[in-house]
Amino acid sequence: MHSQPLSTAATPAQPISDTADAALFLLPSRYEDRTRITPIGALLPGQRAVIEGEVQLAEVVYRRRRALLVRLSDGSGFLNLRFFYFSNAQVQGLARGTRIRCYGEPRRGPLGLEIVHPEYRRAGAQAEPLEAALTPVYPLTEGMTQGRLRQRIDRALRALDADEGRALDLLPAHIVTALQLPSLGAALRFVHHPPVGTSLEQLACYRQPAQQRLAFEELLAHQLSLQQLKQLIQSDPAAPLADAAGLERRFIAALPFALTGAQRRVLTEIDANLAADRPMVRLVQGDVGCGKTVVAAAAAARAIGSGGQAALMAPTELLAEQHHRALDAWFRPLGITVGLLTGSLPARTRRSVLEAAASGELQLLVGTHALFQEGVQLACLRLAIVDEQHRFGVQQRMQLKDKGAHDGLVPHQLIMTATPIPRTLAMTAYADLDVSVIDELPPGRTPVTTVVIAEEKRAGVVARIHAACNEGRQAYWVCPLIDESEELRCQAAEETAQTLMTALPGVRVDIVHGRMNSRDKAAAMAAFKSGKTQLLVATTVIEVGVDVPNASLMVIENAERMGLAQLHQLRGRVGRGAQQSSCVLLYRSPLSPMARSRLNTIRDSSDGFEIARRDLELRGPGEMLGTRQTGLAELRVADLIRDADLLPQVRDTAEQMLHEQSPYIAALRQRWIGGAEEYGRVG
């Protein structure tokens, strides 16, 4: 590859034109090698290639469907071309003795190797020369062909050449030089027209310097945007929470257990933020069962002890109800009133809760999305807590924050997630947040043994549940995710419960799912927690928040349909007591390679961070982190796993550019994010 000049841009310049700029940054999704002719005898199935040969035979055949078969030879072997859509003119143009050049993907057919509907043209003395570079294949929009798109991009490249690429370079020259990256103009020319000899495998892995330049710039644009969002949030004043009443200390002293070292460390980080006059925006991540809720409760105690209110937002009513019960049990002895606000509350109860929150009588309010709906007023919100961060958008967090804007002060924010991700990635994906990690489980948690069993052995699993219940233990049976329809999920749970009641005489079976009203769900969960119910059949609504130490067995049907993070969350519902616990993953054959990999990973590891790493590899960050909570979920070029080695330098460069108030920042954000940068704003 030719060495490329480094950027020498000293001042920001306007892009050549919006249209040209947009065309240049529509990057190929893959490449085709049309730079050389492959002998027919050397063709391999599935490997696209250019071939050239003489037509030996062309005939229209009538078998299952009408087709034109053309036999091509180049002296090294024979190949069939098959056309299902063709005209008489095509048949005549492919007469015996005609020399043609074609491109396509060979596959095994009934008469040997064949290419179905290849691209082709006449060859010979007057034939067009072979391509001088690899051929880019672009993602298409409606009404645009590859040919027209390539012409448009070639025009933009010619304009770029005339300008020598200066108008597009937005990275300061010293940064480009330090990173040993090509200029942006050189990088764009390379990715649109990789020269002959460039490895398709290397291009697919995105490790070429030109590709790294683009990935770096895109990651930098997102990092700058998130860090500016953080600056924007922290530009508002917040009330320092000194806890003159000493409520946090009294709360911790009253707990029936001691905090772990990791919990104490994270709480120290939180307390330092809460004591400042700038709003805390901190993410606490940790594995299932690490004790995030009690840390959040201690932070809430500090807010209440400082004369303010705290609010905790959960993604589901079931989880909100669980949090309310736990927090009420902890705070009631301390004289603190805890309220619950969900969408299914009766009108009279809802009105009473709203009045108490607005007057300040309710010091801690727990709820779902209902917390930031119109009509909800809090007298003095000092701390907003969000559980299961990946279920909410940044905008929803901001709306909850706005509920607490009072006397020119905004509340502190504490965000929790049980989806642990590698620290380097967390610092990039959550660049608008400070990150704390609870990396220690409380004592007494027993490891969960996980087994993977085929659906055909279901009867043995039912017998195992029968034995466990007869021994005084309890179990969960999680129903399959048949469809995105909540109605179908609930129907499946009800049918499964009926089947298990018949198969398990003497075992008390109950059911909980998302369509039940709050009272019935609470009654079902209370009966299970108290031990009255031995087997709880549920949809994935129990994924988070359920804590029943006596439940030591979980069965998950159709486990192959679920993601690693969800399986790990569900498994975390057992192993909360001293008894040996098990999780049975039932699957239906045949398994796809990805499903097999997921099930093997969850069987072989109980480390949430390792499982998260594998989940990222399998699904990518978009799905795992949530498509709405961060702009990084919509990366066009970069990949957080593949390009992890770039992330430390991306963060350092972003901090440097922000410190220097670089004039390039706005243009970089506009190029890679555009209007999407508004995801962090409310209004």
N, C-alpha and C positions, 0 to 999 in steps of 0.2 A: 504494500500500500504506500502511496506517495506521502511524504511528510507534509503536513498542512501548516500554514502560517498561523501564529497565535493572534488573538484579537488585540488591536491597538486602539480600541475605542476609548476616548477620554471624556466625552460628554454624551449624554443620551440624545438619540435622534429619533425622529418619527419613523414608523415603519414605512416601507415603500408605498404601500396602499393597503387598506383594510382587506380588499379582495385578494391581492397577491399574498399578503401575510397569512390569511386564512388558508389559502391553497397550499402554501409551503408547509404549514403545520398539520395538514391532513396526511398522516404518515402511513406507509404501507403496512398491511397486516401480515403479509408474507411476500416471498420472492419466487420467481421462476427463472431457471437457468436456460436461456435460449441462445447462449453464446457459442454453442458447439453442437455438432451433429453426432449422435450416438449410433454406432452400428446396430442394426436390428438384432444381430446375434448376441449383443451384450446387454440387451434390455432386461430389466428386472421388474416384476409385477409391483405396482404401486409407486414406481419412481417415474415422475414426469420427465419427458425428454423430447428433444427435436430429432426426428428421423427423416431420411431422404431416400427415396427408392422409386422403382418403376412399377407401374400397374401391370400385374400379370393377368388379372381377371376382375371383372366387375359385373355383378349380376344381381337382379332383384329376386329375393327369395320370399316364399309365403309359408311360414311355419306358424308359430303362435301369433305372430304379427308380421306385417309386411316390413321388409328391411332391405337396404342396399348393402351388399357385402363387396368389399374391394380387397383383393389380395395384393400385397406390396412386397417387393423383394429388393435387396440392395447387394446381393452376392454373399452376405454373411448369414442370411436367414430370411424367413418369411414372417409377415405380420398381417392380420386382418383388420380392416377398418369397417366399423358397423354404423350405419346411419338409419334411424327410424323415421326421420323427417327429411325428405329430399324431393327434388324436382327432376323432370326429364332432362333439363339442361345440365344438371349435376351428373346425371348418369352418362350423358354424352361427353361431358368434359373429363370424365374419368375413364376414357377408353383405354384399351390395352396398349401398352407402349408409352403412355403419358408418364412423365417424371414429375413427382410432387414432393413437396417438403411439408411435413405436418408436425403438430405438437399436441401432446395429450398424455394421459396416464394409462399405461398398459395394464391389463388385467387378464386373468385366465378365463378363456371362453371355451365353448364346445369344440372349436377347431384349433385350439392353441392360444397364444397371446393375441389380444385384440385391443383396439382403442375405440371406444364408443364416442361418436360425434367429435372427432379431433378438429382443431383448427388446421386448415391446410391452404396451400397456394401452389401454383405451378413452379417448378424448379428448372434448372438448366442454365444455359449461358446468360440469359437475361434475368435470372432470379435476383431478388433483392439480397443484399449482404446479410449475414447473421447479425444479431443484436451485438452492440459493442459493450453492453453492460447488462447486469442482471435486470430482469423485468419486474418492476414493482406491481403488486396486486393490492388495490385499495379497497377499504370498506365503502360500499356504494350507497348512495341515497337514491330515492325514487327519481326516475327521469334522467339519470346520469350513467353513461356507460364507462367502462374502463378506458376506452380509447379517448373519449372526450375529456375525461378527468386527467389522463396523462398529458394531453395537449395543453390543458389549462395550467398544470403544474410546470410543464416545460417552459411556458411563457413567463411564469413567475420566476423560474430559475434564471432565465435570460436577463430579466430585469435585475435580479440579484447580482448577476455577473457584471452588468453595466455599472452597478453601484459599488462593486467589490465587497458586497456584504456588510458594509459599515452600518447601514440603516437598521439592520436587525440585531446587531450585537448590543445586548443590554447588561452583560456581565462586565464589571470593571476588568481591565486588562491584567492587573496584577493577580486577580483571582484565577483567571483562565491560565495564566502562566504557572502559578503555584500548583494548580491541579493537573498540569500537563495535558490539557484538553485542546482539541482543535477549535478554531473559531466557529461561530454558529453558522456562517455561510458555508464553510467547508463541511461542517457536519450535515447540513441539509442537502448539499450536493451529493454527499456520499450516500445518505439513506435513501434518496430518491433514485440514484443511479449507481449502485455499488459496482466497482470495476470488475472486469474479468479476472477470475482467480479468487475472488472473495468467497469464503466458505459459507454455504447455506446453513450449515450446522451452527457456525459462530454467530451468524445473523439471527438465527432462531433463539439462541441463548442471550442475545442482546449484550454481548461483551465487547463489541467494537468500540473504539474510542469515540467515534461520531455518535453512536447510540447512547453511550454513557454521558456525553455532553448534553443531549436532550433530556435524558432521565434526570440528570443533576439539576438542570434548569427548572424542570417541572416540579421536582421535590422542593427546590428552593422557593419557588413561587408559593406553594402551599404552606411551607414553613413560615415564610414572611407573613402570609395572611393570618395564620393562626396566632402567631406571636403578636401581631398588631391588634388582633381581637382581644388577646389577654391584656395588652396595654390599655385598650379602650375600656375594658371592664374595670381594671384597677385604677383608672383615672378618676373614678367616682370615689367620694369619701365613704367610709363605713364607720360604725360605732365600735371603738375598742371594747372588748368584752373582758372586764377585769374580774367578774364573779365575786363581787363584794360579799354575797351571801354564803359563799363557800359551798354552793350546791354540788358542784362537780366532785369535790373531795368527799362530801357526805354520800353522794350517789355511789362512788366506787367503794367506799367503806361498807356500804350496806349490801353489796353484791354477795351472793352465796358462793362465789368462787373468786380466785385471784386472776388478774389480767396476766396474759403471757408477756414475755419480754418484747415481742414484736408489737403487741397491742400498745404497751406503754410507750415504746419508741414513736409509733405513729401518732399517738395522742399528744405527745410532746411537740411534734411538728405542727399538729393542728392548733394546739393551744398558743404556740408562738404566733401563728397567723391571726388567730382570733383576738389576740391582744393588740394588734396593729390597727391603725386608722385607715387602712386600705383593705378592700374586700378580699377575703380568702376565696380562691377558686381552686380547690384541691380534689384530686381523684384518689380514692383509696381502693386499691385492688388487692385481691387475695383469693385463695382457693376456697372451695366450698367448705363451710364449717369453720373458718378461721376466726370468726368472731368480729366481723365488721360492724354488725348492728350495735353491739354494746359500746364500741368506740364512738359510733355516731350518737348514741344515747348520752354518753359522757359529754360530748361536744354540745348537745342540746341542753344538758344540765348547766353548762357554763353560760350559754345564752340566756337561759331562764334566770339563773342566779345573778345575771347582770341587768335584770329588769326587763328583758325582752321576751319575745315568743320564738318558737322554733316550729318548722313544718317539715314533714317527711313525705315525699311523693314516691309511690310504688307503682309498677306497671299494671298490676291486676288487682281486682277487688279482694281476691283470696289472700294475696300477699299483704295488702294494706290491712286487712282484718287481723292477720297473724301478727304483724308489727304492732297494731293497736293493743292486742291482748298482752304481748310481751312488755311493751312500754308502760302500759297501765299498771301491770303487776310490779314493775320496778319503781315507778314514780308515785303511785298512790300513797305508799307509806311515808313519802317525803312531803306530802301535801300538795302535790302538783297534779293539775287536771289535764287529762289527755283526751282529745276528741277525735272522732272518725268522720270523714266526709267522702262518700262514694256516690256514684250515679244512681244506685238503686235504693238509697235511703228513702223512707216515707217522707212526704212533703213536710209534715209537722216536725219530724226529727231533724230534717235538713235545715228548716228555718231556725230551729233552736240552736243548732251547731253554728250556723252563720252569725247569729246574733252574739253568741258567746265569743266567737273568734274576733268579731269586729269590736267588741267591748274590751277585749283583753282578758276576759275571764278564763278562756281556754289558753293555757300557756304552751301546750304542744298539740299540734293538729296533724293527724295522719290522714292520707287520702290518696286517690288516684289522680288522673288528669283533671278531675273535678276541682282540684285545688286552684287551678289558674283560670277557671271559667269566669265569665262575667258575673258580677254580683257577689263574688267572694272577696271580702275585705279582712285584712289582719291589722290589728291596732298597732303593733310594734314588732314586725318580723325582723329578727336579727340573724337567724340562721336558716337557710333553705337546704334540706338534705334530699338528694335524689338517689333512689336505689335502682340498681340494674340500669346503669347509664346507657348501655347499648340499645335499650328499648325506647329511649327518648331522643328527640332531636335537640341540637344546641338551642334552636329557637324556643323549644318548650321550656328548657332550663331558664332562658332569658325571660320568658313570660312569668315564670314563678318568681324570679328575682324582682321583676317590676312590681309584683304584688306587695313587696316589702319596702319599696321606695317611700321614705317618710322623712319629712323635715330635711330633705336634701341628702339623706343617707341611704345607702343600699345595703341589703343583707349580705352576709358571708355565704358562700356556697360550698357544700361538701357533697361530693358525688361518689357513689360506691358501685363497684362492679365485681361480680364473681367470675368474670371471664378474664383470667390473668393472661397477659401477653408479655413477651420479652421486653426488658427495660428499654433497650434501644428503640424498639418499635413504639413503645408506649410514649416515650419522650418526643417522638415524631408525630404519631397519630393524634396525641393529646397535647400538642404544643401550646394550646391555650390554657392548659391546666398544670398545676404542680402535682407531682405524682408521688404517692406513698404506697409502700407494699407491706402487707402483713404476710410474712413468709414463714409462719409458725402455727401449727395447729394446737388447740388446747389439749392438755393431758386427758387421757381416758378415751380418746377416739380410737377405735379399733380398725385396722385395715380391712377393706372390703374385698372379698374374693369374687372375681368376676369370671363367669363361664359363658361360652357361646354355644348355643344348642339349636339344632335344626327343628323346625316346626313339627316334623314328624314325631318327635319325642315329647310332645306336649303333655301326654298323659303322665309321664314320669315327673314332669315339673309340677303338675297338679297334685300328685301324690306327695311330693316334697313339701308343698304348702300345707297339706293336710297334717303331715307329721309335725311341722313347725308349730302350727296352731294348737295341736294337741299337747305340745310341750309348754304352752303358755306364751309363746312368742306371737308377734304380729307381722303382717306382710302387706306389701303393695302389689297391685297388678295394674300396670300402665297399658292403656289401650293404644292400638296402632293409629298413626297419623294417616288415615285413609285419604283425606282430602283436605283442602284448605277450608272447606265448609265446616263451621263450628257445629252446625246441626248434625252433619254426618258423623263427626267425632263423638258427639254425645250419644247418638243412636248406637254407635259401635260399643261404647262403654256400657250402655244399658243392656244390650244383647249379651255382652261378655259376662256381666254381673249375673244375669239369669242363668247362663250356662254353668258358671262356677257355683252358684247356689245349689243347683241340681247335683253337680259332681262332688260337692263337699258337704254332705249332710252333717249337721252338728256344728258347723263353722258359721259364725255370724258375719255376714257379708254386707257391706254398705257401698255406696257409690257417691262420687263427687265429680262434677264437671262444670264447665263455664256457663251453661245455660240455667243452672239452678239459682234461685234467689239467695240473697245473702244469708237469710235466716236458716234456710235448709243447709247451705254449705257450712255455715258455722256449727250447726247441730251435728252434721256428719263428721266434721273434723274434731269436734269436742268428744264425740262418742269414740272415735278412734284413739284420740290422745289419752282418754281415761281408761282404755282397754275394753270397753263394752263391745266394740267392733274388732274382730280379729283380722279380717281381710278387707282392705279398702281398694275398690276398683276405681280408677281415675283416668282422666285424659292428662295431657301434659300440663294441665293447670297446676299440678302439684310440683312443677319443676323447681320452684324456689319457695323458701319460707316455711316449709313444714318441718317441725322438729318433734319427733316421737322416738325417744331413746329405746323403747321396747321393740320397735320395728326393725327386724334384722334380716328380712328377705324381701327382695324386689324382683319382680318379673316384668320385663319390657318386651311387649309384642312388636313384631315388625321393626326390630331395632335397626335393620339395614337401611330404613328410610330416614333415620334421624342423623343429625350432625354430631360431631364429637363433643362440642361444648354442651349440647343439650343432653346427651347421654351421661356426661360427667356430672352435670347438674342434678339429673334424676337420681343417679347412683348416690349422690351426696345426701339423699334423704335417709339412707340406712347407714349403719356403722356409727350411730350417735350415742350408743350405750356401751357397756362393758362386754356384751355378748359378741361372739364371732358372727359377722354378717356376710351375706352373699347377694350378688346381683346376677340374675339370669337374663341373658340377651337371646330372645327367640328370633330366628330369622327364617325367611322363606327362600328356597332355592329357585333359580340360580342366582348367585351373588355376582354383582358387577365387580371389577377390580377395585374401584374406589370404595365400594361398600365393604369388601373384604378387608381392605387396608384400615378402614375406620374401626371395624369390629376388633381386628387384631390389636390396634393401638389401645383401645379402651380396655381390652382384656389384659394387656401386658403392662399397663402403667396406671398408677393412681396419682401421679404428680400433675397437678392442674397446669403448671407452666409447660411441661413437656407435651401434654395433650393439646394445649393451645398452640404450641409451635407446629405440631403435626396438622392441626386444624387449619392453620394459616397456609401451610404448604398445599393442602388438599383443596381448600375452598377459596383461598385468597382473602385479603384483608377487608374487601368490600362487604362481603356477607358477614364476616365474623364481627367486625367493628360496628356494623349498622350503616345502611346506606345514607341515613339522614344526619348522623351525628357528626360527621367530619367530611370535609371536601376531599380528603385523601381516599375516600371510598370510590371516587370517580376519576382516579388517575387514568390518563390516556396513554402514556408512554412508559412511565416508571412502574416498578413493582416493588413493594416494600420488602418482600422476601428476597427476591433476586438481587435487588440493589441495596441490600442492608449495609454493605461495606461503604456506601456513599453517605449514609445518614449522619455519622459524626461530623464530617466535613460540611454537610448541608446545614446542620445546626450552627456550627461555628461561623459559617459564612453569613447566615441570616442574622446572627447576633452582631456581627461586624458591620453589616450593611445598615442595620437599624441604629446602631450606635453612631455611625457616620452620617445618618440621615441621607442615605444614598438616593440620588434622583432617579435611579433605575427601578426602584421598588414598585411604583404604581404601574409602570409599563409591563414589568414581569408578571404581576398579578393579572393584569388585563389580558395578556397573551394566553396564559395557561388556565385561568379560572374564569375570567370575564364576569358576567352577571352572577355567576355562582358564588362570588365572594359574599353576597348578601345573606348567605346561609347563617351567618352568625349574628344577624341583626334582627330586631323586632320592630314592627311598626307598619 
